[in-house]
Amino acid sequence: MLGDSISGLTVVMWVSVVLSAVIGVPFTLWYWKRIDQGAKPGERRFKEKVDDRERVTIDTSKDSEQG
């Protein structure tokens, strides 16, 4: 009888651990991102990424053709 209650408690423990990880981690990240909206730029957890790629545009209009 005691063995059944221990295995039942083990299942409850593991279900609690998994639910805490599955629900807690995304909620924490969402909460930090929401709080970052009101923070100063230097104090944010999620820094804005600088896009330093060179932009190339191709002009295909008739006005740009020479000849």
PQR file of N, CA, C, O and H, with PARSE charges and radii, in Angstrom:
ATOM      1  N   MET A   1       0.817  -1.197   0.000 -0.4000 1.5000
ATOM      2  CA  MET A   1       0.000   0.000   0.000 -0.0000 2.0000
ATOM      3  C   MET A   1       0.860   1.260   0.000  0.5500 1.7000
ATOM      4  O   MET A   1       0.553   2.227  -0.696 -0.5500 1.4000
ATOM      5  N   LEU A   2       1.931   1.245   0.776 -0.4000 1.5000
ATOM      6  CA  LEU A   2       2.818   2.404   0.833 -0.0000 2.0000
ATOM      7  C   LEU A   2       3.517   2.620  -0.512  0.5500 1.7000
ATOM      8  O   LEU A   2       3.743   3.760  -0.919 -0.5500 1.4000
ATOM      9  H   LEU A   2       2.181   0.459   1.341  0.4000 1.0000
ATOM     10  N   GLY A   3       3.856   1.531  -1.196 -0.4000 1.5000
ATOM     11  CA  GLY A   3       4.515   1.631  -2.499 -0.0000 2.0000
ATOM     12  C   GLY A   3       3.630   2.299  -3.538  0.5500 1.7000
ATOM     13  O   GLY A   3       4.129   3.026  -4.397 -0.5500 1.4000
ATOM     14  H   GLY A   3       3.672   0.605  -0.865  0.4000 1.0000
ATOM     15  N   ASP A   4       2.320   2.063  -3.474 -0.4000 1.5000
ATOM     16  CA  ASP A   4       1.396   2.692  -4.416 -0.0000 2.0000
ATOM     17  C   ASP A   4       1.326   4.194  -4.209  0.5500 1.7000
ATOM     18  O   ASP A   4       1.257   4.952  -5.176 -0.5500 1.4000
ATOM     19  H   ASP A   4       1.915   1.473  -2.777  0.4000 1.0000
ATOM     20  N   SER A   5       1.344   4.632  -2.953 -0.4000 1.5000
ATOM     21  CA  SER A   5       1.251   6.071  -2.701 -0.0000 2.0000
ATOM     22  C   SER A   5       2.541   6.780  -3.079  0.5500 1.7000
ATOM     23  O   SER A   5       2.508   7.934  -3.506 -0.5500 1.4000
ATOM     24  H   SER A   5       1.401   4.016  -2.167  0.4000 1.0000
ATOM     25  N   ILE A   6       3.685   6.103  -2.928 -0.4000 1.5000
ATOM     26  CA  ILE A   6       4.962   6.713  -3.313 -0.0000 2.0000
ATOM     27  C   ILE A   6       5.025   6.857  -4.826  0.5500 1.7000
ATOM     28  O   ILE A   6       5.450   7.900  -5.323 -0.5500 1.4000
ATOM     29  H   ILE A   6       3.712   5.166  -2.581  0.4000 1.0000
ATOM     30  N   SER A   7       4.614   5.843  -5.564 -0.4000 1.5000
ATOM     31  CA  SER A   7       4.649   5.951  -7.024 -0.0000 2.0000
ATOM     32  C   SER A   7       3.639   6.989  -7.507  0.5500 1.7000
ATOM     33  O   SER A   7       3.885   7.674  -8.500 -0.5500 1.4000
ATOM     34  H   SER A   7       4.269   4.996  -5.161  0.4000 1.0000
ATOM     35  N   GLY A   8       2.514   7.111  -6.819 -0.4000 1.5000
ATOM     36  CA  GLY A   8       1.541   8.141  -7.177 -0.0000 2.0000
ATOM     37  C   GLY A   8       2.095   9.529  -6.935  0.5500 1.7000
ATOM     38  O   GLY A   8       1.871  10.441  -7.732 -0.5500 1.4000
ATOM     39  H   GLY A   8       2.315   6.554  -6.013  0.4000 1.0000
ATOM     40  N   LEU A   9       2.828   9.697  -5.824 -0.4000 1.5000
ATOM     41  CA  LEU A   9       3.450  10.993  -5.537 -0.0000 2.0000
ATOM     42  C   LEU A   9       4.555  11.304  -6.538  0.5500 1.7000
ATOM     43  O   LEU A   9       4.766  12.464  -6.893 -0.5500 1.4000
ATOM     44  H   LEU A   9       3.010   8.957  -5.176  0.4000 1.0000
ATOM     45  N   THR A  10       5.252  10.282  -6.991 -0.4000 1.5000
ATOM     46  CA  THR A  10       6.298  10.481  -7.994 -0.0000 2.0000
ATOM     47  C   THR A  10       5.691  10.986  -9.298  0.5500 1.7000
ATOM     48  O   THR A  10       6.241  11.885  -9.935 -0.5500 1.4000
ATOM     49  H   THR A  10       5.081   9.340  -6.703  0.4000 1.0000
ATOM     50  N   VAL A  11       4.575  10.418  -9.690 -0.4000 1.5000
ATOM     51  CA  VAL A  11       3.894  10.866 -10.909 -0.0000 2.0000
ATOM     52  C   VAL A  11       3.439  12.310 -10.756  0.5500 1.7000
ATOM     53  O   VAL A  11       3.606  13.118 -11.670 -0.5500 1.4000
ATOM     54  H   VAL A  11       4.128   9.687  -9.172  0.4000 1.0000
ATOM     55  N   VAL A  12       2.871  12.632  -9.611 -0.4000 1.5000
ATOM     56  CA  VAL A  12       2.414  14.005  -9.364 -0.0000 2.0000
ATOM     57  C   VAL A  12       3.595  14.964  -9.399  0.5500 1.7000
ATOM     58  O   VAL A  12       3.488  16.063  -9.942 -0.5500 1.4000
ATOM     59  H   VAL A  12       2.736  11.975  -8.869  0.4000 1.0000
ATOM     60  N   MET A  13       4.729  14.551  -8.818 -0.4000 1.5000
ATOM     61  CA  MET A  13       5.915  15.399  -8.817 -0.0000 2.0000
ATOM     62  C   MET A  13       6.389  15.673 -10.246  0.5500 1.7000
ATOM     63  O   MET A  13       6.645  16.822 -10.605 -0.5500 1.4000
ATOM     64  H   MET A  13       4.817  13.658  -8.377  0.4000 1.0000
ATOM     65  N   TRP A  14       6.506  14.618 -11.065 -0.4000 1.5000
ATOM     66  CA  TRP A  14       7.005  14.799 -12.423 -0.0000 2.0000
ATOM     67  C   TRP A  14       6.032  15.596 -13.286  0.5500 1.7000
ATOM     68  O   TRP A  14       6.458  16.393 -14.121 -0.5500 1.4000
ATOM     69  H   TRP A  14       6.298  13.684 -10.773  0.4000 1.0000
ATOM     70  N   VAL A  15       4.752  15.393 -13.097 -0.4000 1.5000
ATOM     71  CA  VAL A  15       3.764  16.191 -13.831 -0.0000 2.0000
ATOM     72  C   VAL A  15       3.895  17.657 -13.440  0.5500 1.7000
ATOM     73  O   VAL A  15       3.805  18.535 -14.297 -0.5500 1.4000
ATOM     74  H   VAL A  15       4.406  14.745 -12.418  0.4000 1.0000
ATOM     75  N   SER A  16       4.105  17.928 -12.164 -0.4000 1.5000
ATOM     76  CA  SER A  16       4.278  19.309 -11.701 -0.0000 2.0000
ATOM     77  C   SER A  16       5.538  19.934 -12.281  0.5500 1.7000
ATOM     78  O   SER A  16       5.519  21.093 -12.695 -0.5500 1.4000
ATOM     79  H   SER A  16       4.179  17.214 -11.468  0.4000 1.0000
ATOM     80  N   VAL A  17       6.628  19.183 -12.316 -0.4000 1.5000
ATOM     81  CA  VAL A  17       7.888  19.694 -12.869 -0.0000 2.0000
ATOM     82  C   VAL A  17       7.727  20.008 -14.352  0.5500 1.7000
ATOM     83  O   VAL A  17       8.153  21.068 -14.811 -0.5500 1.4000
ATOM     84  H   VAL A  17       6.643  18.242 -11.980  0.4000 1.0000
ATOM     85  N   VAL A  18       7.120  19.103 -15.098 -0.4000 1.5000
ATOM     86  CA  VAL A  18       6.950  19.310 -16.542 -0.0000 2.0000
ATOM     87  C   VAL A  18       6.019  20.488 -16.812  0.5500 1.7000
ATOM     88  O   VAL A  18       6.308  21.314 -17.678 -0.5500 1.4000
ATOM     89  H   VAL A  18       6.774  18.241 -14.726  0.4000 1.0000
ATOM     90  N   LEU A  19       4.917  20.577 -16.092 -0.4000 1.5000
ATOM     91  CA  LEU A  19       3.997  21.701 -16.293 -0.0000 2.0000
ATOM     92  C   LEU A  19       4.650  23.029 -15.931  0.5500 1.7000
ATOM     93  O   LEU A  19       4.431  24.034 -16.609 -0.5500 1.4000
ATOM     94  H   LEU A  19       4.682  19.906 -15.389  0.4000 1.0000
ATOM     95  N   SER A  20       5.446  23.041 -14.873 -0.4000 1.5000
ATOM     96  CA  SER A  20       6.143  24.272 -14.490 -0.0000 2.0000
ATOM     97  C   SER A  20       7.097  24.719 -15.586  0.5500 1.7000
ATOM     98  O   SER A  20       7.183  25.908 -15.890 -0.5500 1.4000
ATOM     99  H   SER A  20       5.624  22.226 -14.322  0.4000 1.0000
ATOM    100  N   ALA A  21       7.812  23.772 -16.180 -0.4000 1.5000
ATOM    101  CA  ALA A  21       8.750  24.118 -17.245 -0.0000 2.0000
ATOM    102  C   ALA A  21       8.022  24.548 -18.514  0.5500 1.7000
ATOM    103  O   ALA A  21       8.402  25.531 -19.149 -0.5500 1.4000
ATOM    104  H   ALA A  21       7.742  22.806 -15.934  0.4000 1.0000
ATOM    105  N   VAL A  22       6.978  23.811 -18.882 -0.4000 1.5000
ATOM    106  CA  VAL A  22       6.269  24.090 -20.137 -0.0000 2.0000
ATOM    107  C   VAL A  22       5.503  25.404 -20.064  0.5500 1.7000
ATOM    108  O   VAL A  22       5.449  26.141 -21.049 -0.5500 1.4000
ATOM    109  H   VAL A  22       6.669  23.012 -18.366  0.4000 1.0000
ATOM    110  N   ILE A  23       4.918  25.704 -18.927 -0.4000 1.5000
ATOM    111  CA  ILE A  23       4.139  26.931 -18.780 -0.0000 2.0000
ATOM    112  C   ILE A  23       4.998  28.081 -18.269  0.5500 1.7000
ATOM    113  O   ILE A  23       4.846  29.216 -18.720 -0.5500 1.4000
ATOM    114  H   ILE A  23       4.962  25.105 -18.127  0.4000 1.0000
ATOM    115  N   GLY A  24       5.890  27.799 -17.341 -0.4000 1.5000
ATOM    116  CA  GLY A  24       6.656  28.851 -16.679 -0.0000 2.0000
ATOM    117  C   GLY A  24       7.670  29.546 -17.559  0.5500 1.7000
ATOM    118  O   GLY A  24       7.767  30.773 -17.534 -0.5500 1.4000
ATOM    119  H   GLY A  24       6.013  26.876 -16.975  0.4000 1.0000
ATOM    120  N   VAL A  25       8.430  28.791 -18.337 -0.4000 1.5000
ATOM    121  CA  VAL A  25       9.487  29.390 -19.156 -0.0000 2.0000
ATOM    122  C   VAL A  25       8.911  30.313 -20.230  0.5500 1.7000
ATOM    123  O   VAL A  25       9.361  31.455 -20.323 -0.5500 1.4000
ATOM    124  H   VAL A  25       8.352  27.794 -18.357  0.4000 1.0000
ATOM    125  N   PRO A  26       7.943  29.890 -21.046 -0.5600 1.5000
ATOM    126  CA  PRO A  26       7.384  30.826 -22.031  0.2800 2.0000
ATOM    127  C   PRO A  26       6.720  32.041 -21.387  0.5500 1.7000
ATOM    128  O   PRO A  26       6.827  33.152 -21.908 -0.5500 1.4000
ATOM    129  N   PHE A  27       6.033  31.841 -20.254 -0.4000 1.5000
ATOM    130  CA  PHE A  27       5.404  32.970 -19.571 -0.0000 2.0000
ATOM    131  C   PHE A  27       6.452  33.965 -19.099  0.5500 1.7000
ATOM    132  O   PHE A  27       6.258  35.174 -19.229 -0.5500 1.4000
ATOM    133  H   PHE A  27       5.947  30.939 -19.831  0.4000 1.0000
ATOM    134  N   THR A  28       7.560  33.476 -18.554 -0.4000 1.5000
ATOM    135  CA  THR A  28       8.624  34.362 -18.081 -0.0000 2.0000
ATOM    136  C   THR A  28       9.214  35.156 -19.239  0.5500 1.7000
ATOM    137  O   THR A  28       9.420  36.363 -19.115 -0.5500 1.4000
ATOM    138  H   THR A  28       7.719  32.495 -18.448  0.4000 1.0000
ATOM    139  N   LEU A  29       9.487  34.503 -20.356 -0.4000 1.5000
ATOM    140  CA  LEU A  29      10.037  35.207 -21.517 -0.0000 2.0000
ATOM    141  C   LEU A  29       9.049  36.238 -22.053  0.5500 1.7000
ATOM    142  O   LEU A  29       9.450  37.342 -22.421 -0.5500 1.4000
ATOM    143  H   LEU A  29       9.320  33.522 -20.457  0.4000 1.0000
ATOM    144  N   TRP A  30       7.769  35.893 -22.102 -0.4000 1.5000
ATOM    145  CA  TRP A  30       6.747  36.839 -22.553 -0.0000 2.0000
ATOM    146  C   TRP A  30       6.683  38.029 -21.611  0.5500 1.7000
ATOM    147  O   TRP A  30       6.582  39.172 -22.056 -0.5500 1.4000
ATOM    148  H   TRP A  30       7.444  34.996 -21.804  0.4000 1.0000
ATOM    149  N   TYR A  31       6.742  37.766 -20.307 -0.4000 1.5000
ATOM    150  CA  TYR A  31       6.671  38.833 -19.312 -0.0000 2.0000
ATOM    151  C   TYR A  31       7.875  39.770 -19.435  0.5500 1.7000
ATOM    152  O   TYR A  31       7.707  40.989 -19.388 -0.5500 1.4000
ATOM    153  H   TYR A  31       6.824  36.838 -19.945  0.4000 1.0000
ATOM    154  N   TRP A  32       9.072  39.229 -19.591 -0.4000 1.5000
ATOM    155  CA  TRP A  32      10.263  40.064 -19.756 -0.0000 2.0000
ATOM    156  C   TRP A  32      10.148  40.921 -21.013  0.5500 1.7000
ATOM    157  O   TRP A  32      10.508  42.098 -20.998 -0.5500 1.4000
ATOM    158  H   TRP A  32       9.208  38.239 -19.630  0.4000 1.0000
ATOM    159  N   LYS A  33       9.650  40.336 -22.094 -0.4000 1.5000
ATOM    160  CA  LYS A  33       9.520  41.092 -23.343 -0.0000 2.0000
ATOM    161  C   LYS A  33       8.509  42.224 -23.177  0.5500 1.7000
ATOM    162  O   LYS A  33       8.718  43.316 -23.705 -0.5500 1.4000
ATOM    163  H   LYS A  33       9.358  39.380 -22.106  0.4000 1.0000
ATOM    164  N   ARG A  34       7.434  41.983 -22.465 -0.4000 1.5000
ATOM    165  CA  ARG A  34       6.417  43.007 -22.216 -0.0000 2.0000
ATOM    166  C   ARG A  34       6.975  44.128 -21.351  0.5500 1.7000
ATOM    167  O   ARG A  34       6.715  45.302 -21.613 -0.5500 1.4000
ATOM    168  H   ARG A  34       7.264  41.096 -22.037  0.4000 1.0000
ATOM    169  N   ILE A  35       7.734  43.777 -20.331 -0.4000 1.5000
ATOM    170  CA  ILE A  35       8.326  44.772 -19.444 -0.0000 2.0000
ATOM    171  C   ILE A  35       9.388  45.582 -20.189  0.5500 1.7000
ATOM    172  O   ILE A  35       9.564  46.768 -19.909 -0.5500 1.4000
ATOM    173  H   ILE A  35       7.945  42.823 -20.118  0.4000 1.0000
ATOM    174  N   ASP A  36      10.098  44.960 -21.135 -0.4000 1.5000
ATOM    175  CA  ASP A  36      11.129  45.657 -21.902 -0.0000 2.0000
ATOM    176  C   ASP A  36      10.569  46.820 -22.712  0.5500 1.7000
ATOM    177  O   ASP A  36      11.303  47.759 -23.020 -0.5500 1.4000
ATOM    178  H   ASP A  36       9.955  43.997 -21.363  0.4000 1.0000
ATOM    179  N   GLN A  37       9.299  46.780 -23.058 -0.4000 1.5000
ATOM    180  CA  GLN A  37       8.724  47.849 -23.870 -0.0000 2.0000
ATOM    181  C   GLN A  37       8.786  49.191 -23.150  0.5500 1.7000
ATOM    182  O   GLN A  37       8.879  50.231 -23.801 -0.5500 1.4000
ATOM    183  H   GLN A  37       8.703  46.018 -22.807  0.4000 1.0000
ATOM    184  N   GLY A  38       8.738  49.187 -21.831 -0.4000 1.5000
ATOM    185  CA  GLY A  38       8.787  50.429 -21.077 -0.0000 2.0000
ATOM    186  C   GLY A  38      10.160  50.760 -20.528  0.5500 1.7000
ATOM    187  O   GLY A  38      10.331  51.796 -19.885 -0.5500 1.4000
ATOM    188  H   GLY A  38       8.662  48.341 -21.302  0.4000 1.0000
ATOM    189  N   ALA A  39      11.144  49.904 -20.768 -0.4000 1.5000
ATOM    190  CA  ALA A  39      12.485  50.120 -20.219 -0.0000 2.0000
ATOM    191  C   ALA A  39      13.299  51.024 -21.137  0.5500 1.7000
ATOM    192  O   ALA A  39      12.998  51.174 -22.322 -0.5500 1.4000
ATOM    193  H   ALA A  39      11.005  49.063 -21.290  0.4000 1.0000
ATOM    194  N   LYS A  40      14.329  51.618 -20.563 -0.4000 1.5000
ATOM    195  CA  LYS A  40      15.254  52.432 -21.352 -0.0000 2.0000
ATOM    196  C   LYS A  40      16.041  51.510 -22.280  0.5500 1.7000
ATOM    197  O   LYS A  40      16.250  50.340 -21.956 -0.5500 1.4000
ATOM    198  H   LYS A  40      14.573  51.497 -19.601  0.4000 1.0000
ATOM    199  N   PRO A  41      16.483  52.026 -23.437 -0.5600 1.5000
ATOM    200  CA  PRO A  41      17.182  51.159 -24.404  0.2800 2.0000
ATOM    201  C   PRO A  41      18.410  50.446 -23.828  0.5500 1.7000
ATOM    202  O   PRO A  41      18.678  49.306 -24.207 -0.5500 1.4000
ATOM    203  N   GLY A  42      19.153  51.077 -22.935 -0.4000 1.5000
ATOM    204  CA  GLY A  42      20.344  50.442 -22.384 -0.0000 2.0000
ATOM    205  C   GLY A  42      20.062  49.412 -21.317  0.5500 1.7000
ATOM    206  O   GLY A  42      20.953  48.646 -20.949 -0.5500 1.4000
ATOM    207  H   GLY A  42      18.935  52.003 -22.628  0.4000 1.0000
ATOM    208  N   GLU A  43      18.839  49.375 -20.810 -0.4000 1.5000
ATOM    209  CA  GLU A  43      18.496  48.483 -19.703 -0.0000 2.0000
ATOM    210  C   GLU A  43      17.610  47.317 -20.128  0.5500 1.7000
ATOM    211  O   GLU A  43      17.090  46.601 -19.272 -0.5500 1.4000
ATOM    212  H   GLU A  43      18.115  49.997 -21.109  0.4000 1.0000
ATOM    213  N   ARG A  44      17.431  47.116 -21.408 -0.4000 1.5000
ATOM    214  CA  ARG A  44      16.528  46.070 -21.888 -0.0000 2.0000
ATOM    215  C   ARG A  44      17.198  44.704 -21.867  0.5500 1.7000
ATOM    216  O   ARG A  44      18.407  44.584 -22.069 -0.5500 1.4000
ATOM    217  H   ARG A  44      17.854  47.697 -22.103  0.4000 1.0000
ATOM    218  N   ARG A  45      16.392  43.679 -21.617 -0.4000 1.5000
ATOM    219  CA  ARG A  45      16.892  42.302 -21.655 -0.0000 2.0000
ATOM    220  C   ARG A  45      17.048  41.837 -23.098  0.5500 1.7000
ATOM    221  O   ARG A  45      18.016  41.157 -23.437 -0.5500 1.4000
ATOM    222  H   ARG A  45      15.411  43.776 -21.453  0.4000 1.0000
ATOM    223  N   PHE A  46      16.090  42.209 -23.944 -0.4000 1.5000
ATOM    224  CA  PHE A  46      16.121  41.826 -25.345 -0.0000 2.0000
ATOM    225  C   PHE A  46      16.548  43.050 -26.151  0.5500 1.7000
ATOM    226  O   PHE A  46      15.748  43.955 -26.389 -0.5500 1.4000
ATOM    227  H   PHE A  46      15.304  42.762 -23.668  0.4000 1.0000
ATOM    228  N   LYS A  47      17.790  43.071 -26.560 -0.4000 1.5000
ATOM    229  CA  LYS A  47      18.332  44.206 -27.313 -0.0000 2.0000
ATOM    230  C   LYS A  47      17.792  44.175 -28.738  0.5500 1.7000
ATOM    231  O   LYS A  47      17.543  43.108 -29.299 -0.5500 1.4000
ATOM    232  H   LYS A  47      18.440  42.336 -26.366  0.4000 1.0000
ATOM    233  N   GLU A  48      17.615  45.367 -29.316 -0.4000 1.5000
ATOM    234  CA  GLU A  48      17.194  45.427 -30.712 -0.0000 2.0000
ATOM    235  C   GLU A  48      18.385  45.094 -31.591  0.5500 1.7000
ATOM    236  O   GLU A  48      19.482  45.617 -31.395 -0.5500 1.4000
ATOM    237  H   GLU A  48      17.817  46.234 -28.861  0.4000 1.0000
ATOM    238  N   LYS A  49      18.160  44.227 -32.552 -0.4000 1.5000
ATOM    239  CA  LYS A  49      19.237  43.802 -33.432 -0.0000 2.0000
ATOM    240  C   LYS A  49      19.466  44.863 -34.509  0.5500 1.7000
ATOM    241  O   LYS A  49      18.519  45.374 -35.107 -0.5500 1.4000
ATOM    242  H   LYS A  49      17.268  43.802 -32.710  0.4000 1.0000
ATOM    243  N   VAL A  50      20.730  45.179 -34.740 -0.4000 1.5000
ATOM    244  CA  VAL A  50      21.087  46.149 -35.763 -0.0000 2.0000
ATOM    245  C   VAL A  50      21.222  45.409 -37.087  0.5500 1.7000
ATOM    246  O   VAL A  50      21.957  44.427 -37.191 -0.5500 1.4000
ATOM    247  H   VAL A  50      21.499  44.764 -34.254  0.4000 1.0000
ATOM    248  N   ASP A  51      20.509  45.887 -38.088 -0.4000 1.5000
ATOM    249  CA  ASP A  51      20.563  45.268 -39.408 -0.0000 2.0000
ATOM    250  C   ASP A  51      21.555  46.056 -40.251  0.5500 1.7000
ATOM    251  O   ASP A  51      21.227  47.126 -40.764 -0.5500 1.4000
ATOM    252  H   ASP A  51      19.912  46.685 -38.003  0.4000 1.0000
ATOM    253  N   ASP A  52      22.771  45.528 -40.395 -0.4000 1.5000
ATOM    254  CA  ASP A  52      23.810  46.244 -41.127 -0.0000 2.0000
ATOM    255  C   ASP A  52      24.048  45.650 -42.516  0.5500 1.7000
ATOM    256  O   ASP A  52      25.114  45.831 -43.104 -0.5500 1.4000
ATOM    257  H   ASP A  52      23.037  44.659 -39.978  0.4000 1.0000
ATOM    258  N   ARG A  53      23.043  44.938 -43.031 -0.4000 1.5000
ATOM    259  CA  ARG A  53      23.182  44.378 -44.370 -0.0000 2.0000
ATOM    260  C   ARG A  53      23.015  45.479 -45.416  0.5500 1.7000
ATOM    261  O   ARG A  53      22.239  46.417 -45.237 -0.5500 1.4000
ATOM    262  H   ARG A  53      22.177  44.791 -42.553  0.4000 1.0000
ATOM    263  N   GLU A  54      23.753  45.342 -46.494 -0.4000 1.5000
ATOM    264  CA  GLU A  54      23.649  46.298 -47.588 -0.0000 2.0000
ATOM    265  C   GLU A  54      22.391  45.991 -48.391  0.5500 1.7000
ATOM    266  O   GLU A  54      22.126  44.839 -48.734 -0.5500 1.4000
ATOM    267  H   GLU A  54      24.384  44.580 -46.639  0.4000 1.0000
ATOM    268  N   ARG A  55      21.626  47.023 -48.683 -0.4000 1.5000
ATOM    269  CA  ARG A  55      20.392  46.859 -49.450 -0.0000 2.0000
ATOM    270  C   ARG A  55      20.676  47.130 -50.921  0.5500 1.7000
ATOM    271  O   ARG A  55      21.255  48.159 -51.270 -0.5500 1.4000
ATOM    272  H   ARG A  55      21.841  47.959 -48.404  0.4000 1.0000
ATOM    273  N   VAL A  56      20.272  46.221 -51.764 -0.4000 1.5000
ATOM    274  CA  VAL A  56      20.442  46.369 -53.205 -0.0000 2.0000
ATOM    275  C   VAL A  56      19.056  46.428 -53.819  0.5500 1.7000
ATOM    276  O   VAL A  56      18.226  45.549 -53.587 -0.5500 1.4000
ATOM    277  H   VAL A  56      19.801  45.386 -51.481  0.4000 1.0000
ATOM    278  N   THR A  57      18.807  47.475 -54.608 -0.4000 1.5000
ATOM    279  CA  THR A  57      17.523  47.586 -55.289 -0.0000 2.0000
ATOM    280  C   THR A  57      17.758  47.554 -56.791  0.5500 1.7000
ATOM    281  O   THR A  57      18.745  48.094 -57.289 -0.5500 1.4000
ATOM    282  H   THR A  57      19.481  48.189 -54.796  0.4000 1.0000
ATOM    283  N   ILE A  58      16.866  46.931 -57.485 -0.4000 1.5000
ATOM    284  CA  ILE A  58      16.953  46.835 -58.939 -0.0000 2.0000
ATOM    285  C   ILE A  58      15.795  47.621 -59.515  0.5500 1.7000
ATOM    286  O   ILE A  58      14.630  47.321 -59.252 -0.5500 1.4000
ATOM    287  H   ILE A  58      16.064  46.492 -57.081  0.4000 1.0000
ATOM    288  N   ASP A  59      16.130  48.635 -60.306 -0.4000 1.5000
ATOM    289  CA  ASP A  59      15.117  49.491 -60.907 -0.0000 2.0000
ATOM    290  C   ASP A  59      14.747  48.911 -62.270  0.5500 1.7000
ATOM    291  O   ASP A  59      15.574  48.887 -63.181 -0.5500 1.4000
ATOM    292  H   ASP A  59      17.076  48.879 -60.519  0.4000 1.0000
ATOM    293  N   THR A  60      13.522  48.449 -62.407 -0.4000 1.5000
ATOM    294  CA  THR A  60      13.090  47.822 -63.662 -0.0000 2.0000
ATOM    295  C   THR A  60      12.099  48.689 -64.429  0.5500 1.7000
ATOM    296  O   THR A  60      11.456  48.221 -65.369 -0.5500 1.4000
ATOM    297  H   THR A  60      12.851  48.469 -61.667  0.4000 1.0000
ATOM    298  N   SER A  61      11.977  49.945 -64.030 -0.4000 1.5000
ATOM    299  CA  SER A  61      11.018  50.807 -64.722 -0.0000 2.0000
ATOM    300  C   SER A  61      11.550  51.207 -66.095  0.5500 1.7000
ATOM    301  O   SER A  61      12.756  51.161 -66.336 -0.5500 1.4000
ATOM    302  H   SER A  61      12.499  50.325 -63.266  0.4000 1.0000
ATOM    303  N   LYS A  62      10.651  51.599 -66.991 -0.4000 1.5000
ATOM    304  CA  LYS A  62      11.015  51.988 -68.358 -0.0000 2.0000
ATOM    305  C   LYS A  62      11.848  53.266 -68.374  0.5500 1.7000
ATOM    306  O   LYS A  62      12.666  53.454 -69.274 -0.5500 1.4000
ATOM    307  H   LYS A  62       9.671  51.636 -66.796  0.4000 1.0000
ATOM    308  N   ASP A  63      11.653  54.153 -67.389 -0.4000 1.5000
ATOM    309  CA  ASP A  63      12.367  55.428 -67.361 -0.0000 2.0000
ATOM    310  C   ASP A  63      13.856  55.245 -67.128  0.5500 1.7000
ATOM    311  O   ASP A  63      14.645  56.095 -67.542 -0.5500 1.4000
ATOM    312  H   ASP A  63      10.988  54.001 -66.658  0.4000 1.0000
ATOM    313  N   SER A  64      14.258  54.184 -66.490 -0.4000 1.5000
ATOM    314  CA  SER A  64      15.668  54.015 -66.154 -0.0000 2.0000
ATOM    315  C   SER A  64      16.472  53.388 -67.290  0.5500 1.7000
ATOM    316  O   SER A  64      17.700  53.347 -67.222 -0.5500 1.4000
ATOM    317  H   SER A  64      13.618  53.494 -66.154  0.4000 1.0000
ATOM    318  N   GLU A  65      15.799  52.900 -68.332 -0.4000 1.5000
ATOM    319  CA  GLU A  65      16.521  52.273 -69.439 -0.0000 2.0000
ATOM    320  C   GLU A  65      17.200  53.333 -70.297  0.5500 1.7000
ATOM    321  O   GLU A  65      16.635  54.392 -70.569 -0.5500 1.4000
ATOM    322  H   GLU A  65      14.801  52.934 -68.386  0.4000 1.0000
ATOM    323  N   GLN A  66      18.415  53.025 -70.714 -0.4000 1.5000
ATOM    324  CA  GLN A  66      19.147  53.950 -71.586 -0.0000 2.0000
ATOM    325  C   GLN A  66      19.204  53.332 -72.982  0.5500 1.7000
ATOM    326  O   GLN A  66      19.488  52.144 -73.133 -0.5500 1.4000
ATOM    327  H   GLN A  66      18.873  52.164 -70.493  0.4000 1.0000
ATOM    328  N   GLY A  67      18.938  54.129 -73.975 -0.4000 1.5000
ATOM    329  CA  GLY A  67      19.079  53.606 -75.316 -0.0000 2.0000
ATOM    330  C   GLY A  67      17.906  53.846 -76.091  0.5500 1.7000
ATOM    331  O   GLY A  67      17.851  53.467 -77.261 -0.5500 1.4000
ATOM    332  H   GLY A  67      18.707  55.094 -73.852  0.4000 1.0000
TER
END
